[in-house]
Amino acid sequence: MSDGLKIVVLIKQVPDTSSAAGVNPDGTVDRARAKKMMNPFDKFALQKALESRRDHGGEIVAISMGPPPAIEVLNEALEYGADKGYLLSDRRLAASDTLATAYALFKTIEWIGGVDLVFTGLQTTDGDTAQTGPQIAERMGLAQVTYTETMKITGRTIRASRIIDGGLQHVELQMPALITVANSASKLEYKTFANVYKFKELARDPKALEGRVRAIDLDVIGANAARVGLVGSPTVVGKTWKLGEKGGTCKIFKGDAPAHEAQLLAGALAADGQGMEELLK
């Protein structure tokens, strides 16, 4: 291990929110047809990891769980400056809920060993549960701070400010720790030419790249297959459905007195064959 902190950042490949992802007959998201991207919330976690390494040294290990194409987000993490990445990819992980996902990621972090800090995004755009990070912390017996906006490390002590109803809460904890990062924290900085060039040079040599970005499975990390996937997931989803297609038009009324703007709106609705009563249903 290099000097400084050993930092893990969890990132996920999710359907691009700008793409028209459909729903399969079984009610699951049609991920195969949707464009992919790095979970936007995880970019804030990656930025906190980069800041922590910049200030205190060490290495950043990016971890993702998903099918083989998810290795793309690990490659992207290296372009931003992560040192290495592991993709936990195994067919037995399919249909894992947050409990099973947290178990699998916990076993991955445990397999890596010697971790000082674990950063996660607040939630994912495809699940929106915000449960996985705290569940990992509980399994690992780590101190944790959720909704973290700012933090400062002194020695092994972390002083963090987290968002709560009505303001901020200032907390102090000791490493090792898990931090979920709020989307009001520092935005992910642009990729540097040096990091992108370094990754491109690695990509020219498959063996060198394999040493930095590696796919692993449940057997490698010593996880119990009965605790992941559908068999290890107690959550039951009764039904999912698509609400509608993106699109439409928008007309903005502004600059006039509110009463006049309301008259303009009512007139526009009437011209479209809609009454105010229909709009308010």
N, C-alpha and C positions, 0 to 999 in steps of 0.2 A: 504494500500500500504506500502511496506517496505521502509526503508530509502534508499536514493540514487536515481539513475535514474530508470525510468520505460522505458524499451527498448522493442520495437517490431522488430522482424526480420521476413521477409516474405520469405518463402521457398516453392518450388514447386516440386512435383513428376513428372518426365518426362521420356519418353522412354529412355532406356539405349542405348547410342550411339554405343555400341558394338553389339547390337542385331539387327536382320534383321526384323525390323518393316515394314510391308507392308502398302498398301493404300486400303481403303475400296472402293466399287463401287461409293460412293457419293463423293470421292475425299478426304475424311478425313483420318488422320493417324489411322491405326489399332492398337490402344493402348491396346486393350484386349490381343493381341498376343505378344506384345513387353514386354521385361523385363523392370523393373522400377528401377529408382534410384533418388537420390536427385539431383536437377539441379546443375551442377558443379559451376556455377557462384554464386549460393546462399551460397556456402560454404565459400566464401570470406566475405560475409555479416555476416554470423554466427560468423566467427572469430572476426570481428570488434565488434560485440555485446558482445562477451565474453571478449575481451580486455577492452571494456568500463566499463563493470560491475566489472571486476577485479580491475580497477584503481579507480572507483568512487562508487562502491556498487550499490545495487538496484536489480532488477529482469529482466529476459529476458522472453518475451512472444513470442513464435513462432506461426505464423499463416500460414496455407496453405489452398488453395481452390482446391477442386477436389472431385472425387468419394470416397466412403468409404475406399478403399485400400490405399488412399493417407495418411491415418493416420500413415502409416509406417515411413514416413519421419519426422513426429512430434516425434514419439518414438525415432528415430535416433537423433533428435535434443536434446532430453532429455539426451540421452547417452553421448552427447558431453558436456552437462552442462546447457542447457536451463531449466528454472524453470517450465514452463507450456506451453501447446499448445492448439490451437483451430483449428479444421478442419471445414471450411465452406463448407458444402456438401448439395447440393439441386439439384434435377433434373431440376429445372427451370433455373439453371446456364449453362446448356449444350449449347455449341456453342457460348459462350460469346467471343466477341472480346476484344481488350485491353481497349476500352472505358467502356464496361460493366464490365469487370474484375476490373478495377480501381474503379468503383463505388461501387461494392460489397465489395472490400477490404477496401475502405474508410469507408463504413458503419460499417464494423467489427471493425476497429481501433477506430472509434467514439464510438461504443458500449462499448469497453474496457475502454476508457476514461483515462485522465490524463497522456498521453504518452509524454515523453520527446524526444525520438529519435526513428526514424523508419529507419531500414537498409534494403536495397534490393540488390540483385545481379545486375550486369550491364544489363543482359538480360537473356533469357532462351534458351536452346538449341533447343526446339521445335518450338519456335516462332521467336526468334532473332530480335524482334522489338525494345527493350530497351525503350518502351513507358510507360509501366504500372507504374513504380516508379514515374517519373515526373508527370503523370496524377493524381496520388494519392496526391502528394504534392500540385498540383493546386487546387484540390477539397477541401483539408483541409486548404488551405491558409497558408501552411508551407514554410519557407525558405528551399531551397534545394541545394545540391551540387551533381553533377553527376561525374562519372569517378574518384571517390575519391581514392587516393593511400595511403595517410597518413593523420592523423588528431590528434589534441590534444585538450582536453577539460579543460578549466579553468573557474570554476564557471558555468555560463550559456553560456559562449562564446566558440564557436568551431572555431579553426583555422585549415583549411584543405588545402591540396595540391591536385589539380585535373589535370588529363592528358588532354592536349590540343595539337593541331597540333604544332609540333616543340618544345615542352617542357612541363613545368608545370605552372599552375596558382595557386597562393596562395590567398585564400579567407578567410573572417571572417564573421561569422553569429551567430545569437542567437538561442538558443533552445526555443520552440520545433522546430525540423528540420527533414528533410528526407535526407538520404545519400544513393546514389547508389555507390557501391564499385567496383572498377576496379579489373580485374583478375591479376593485377601486385601487388596487396596489399599482406599482410601476408596470407600465406596459412593456412587452417584449421589445427590446431594441432591435434595430435592423441587423441582418447578417453582415459580418465584416468580410472584406475581400480575402483576408488571410485565412479565415475559417473555411470559407467556401472553396478556396484554392487547395487547402489542405485536404478537404474531403474529396475533391475531384482527383487529386493525386492518389489518394487511398483507393478510390474506385477503379483506378487503372490496374490495380493489382488485387485480384479477388481474394488471395490468401491474406494480404494485409488488411483488407476490409473485413474479412471474416473474423480477424482477430479483434476488431473494434466493434462490430455489430454481429451478434450471434443469436441464432434461433435455438431455443431450448424447449423441452417438453416436461410433462409431469414427472416422468421417470428421472430426469436429470436432477430436478429439485427435490425429489423424494416426497412428492405430494400423494395423498390418498385419493385415488380416482373416484371413490364413493362419496367424496365430500365436495365434488365439483359437478358442473353440468346440470342437466335436468334432474338427475337422481340425487344430487346434493343440494338442490334449491327448494326450500320450503315455500317460496313465493308462488302463488297461482294467479296468473293473469286471465281474468274471465273473458275479456274481449278487447280488441283494439280496432280502431277504424280511422279512416282518413276523413278529416273535417271538410276538406275542399281544396281546390286548386289556388295557387298564388296568382295574383294578377288583379285586374280591374283598374279603374281610374280614380283620380282624386281631384276635387276642385276645392280650392281654399278661398274663403271669403274673409277679407281682413281690411282694416283701414277705415271702416265705417262705424257708426254707432251700433252697439249690440242689437238694438231693436231693428235697425235697417238690415243688418247681416242676417237676422232671423227671417226677415221677410224674403231676402234673396234666397236663403236656403229652402224655405217653403215653396217658393216659386220654382226652384230647380227640381225639387222632388215632384211637384205637380206636373212639370213638363216631362218627367220620366215615368209618369203614371203611378207615382207612389204618394200616399198621404202620410201625414205625421203619425197617424195611429199605426200604420203598417210598419213604419220605421222603428217605433217604440216597442213592438211585440217582442 
